[in-house]
Each structure stands twice: as structure tokens, then as C-alpha cells.
Amino acid sequence: MNQDRTVVINVDLTWRIAVVLGVFLLGLLCAGELGHQAWGARRAAASEEVVPLSAAVVGRQYYLAGAVPDGTEAMFACAAGYHMASLWEILDTSSLRYNSTLGLYGGDSDPGPPTVWSGWVRTGFGSNNSATPGKANCLAWSSKSGQGTTAALPGDWTVGQDLHVWNVSTSSCEQVAKVWCVED
């Protein structure tokens, strides 16, 4: 009979230890979850801080430089710290900042980029003087013969654009034209 009672006491004690341990572990889990939620709320509050626009806007700067005599001068039109832009570098203007101190602007554009004004852009294509936008590049900007690619932000928003938001075309390499520049 003592043996039966010992077994009951041992089972009762084991059960109580299991319950206490379970409650303890459940408490740890709850504390961990509450801590996680508090940390998340703290991080969310930190990310909602008001940051001045000048500090919040990041990204490379770009601008439309004044006119150059012809396509052979396009590679030399940009200010120090900038280079003649490939259209691929300035394709998505939402990730860039327009430099209206160096660049042309007019009417409703300041401090943003002007519309309609076209400028030479690099293509990434091999040396070419065809009349095909995206290929034409005044023989890699070394010749006055043939055509070079130009790009402009559209002034008429009711028609589709050629490439993303840009209207692209070609101009004679002998033409005076502006140049799109992007920060190095």
C-alpha cells in the first residue's frame, strides 16, 4: 500500500512540475511576443519621423546642359563631376534629382526638368551614324556626319511616349543641340 501511495505522489509531483514548467514557458513566449511587438512599434515610429525633403531625396543628379555646336562636342558639355548621360542612366527620373542650378529650366519646371527640349544622349550601342534612335550616336560622338540620338521629356501627356517617359528621335550630328548630363 505504501508503494501505491508513493506512485500517486510521484505522478502528482511530476504533473505539478509539468504544469509549472508549461506556465513558465508560456510566460516566456508571451514576454517574447510582447517584446517583439514593442520593438516593431518602436521601429515603425522611428521610420515615421518627419525628414526634410532635401534630406529624404537621394539619388544621382542630372540636368540638361546648354547647346553644343555639334555631336562631336556632346561628350564634353557636362560640368565637372558629371558626364554625358546614357538614356539608361536617366530613364527613370523618379530615382534622380534634377539640378536646376546647372541645368536649363523654364516656366513651370523649376526646380524640375524642362519638357520638350531635346538633348543628345548616349545609347550604349556601337559606333553608328544611322537614323535609328537608340543606335545613332554620331559614330560614338566623334563625327559630324550622320545622326545622333536625342531624348526629351514630353510636353503633351495625351499621347504615348517612345521609351518609358521619354520621347526619342535623331538629329543630324552637324546640328547645335543640348546634352543630358548625369552625376558621376
BELVENCOR-V359216 format. One record per run of one state. SS is the DSSP state (alpha for helix, beta for strand, coil for the rest). FROM is the first residue (numbers start at 0). LEN is the number of residues. Records with the same first field share a line. If there is no record, write none. Layout:
SS = FROM-LEN / FROM-LEN
This chain:
coil = 0-1 / 47-5 / 56-4 / 68-2 / 76-5 / 84-1 / 90-2 / 95-1 / 98-20 / 120-1 / 122-14 / 141-5 / 153-9 / 163-2 / 172-4 / 183-1
alpha = 1-46 / 52-4 / 70-6 / 86-4 / 92-3 / 137-4
beta = 60-8 / 81-3 / 85-1 / 96-2 / 118-2 / 121-1 / 136-1 / 146-7 / 162-1 / 165-7 / 176-7
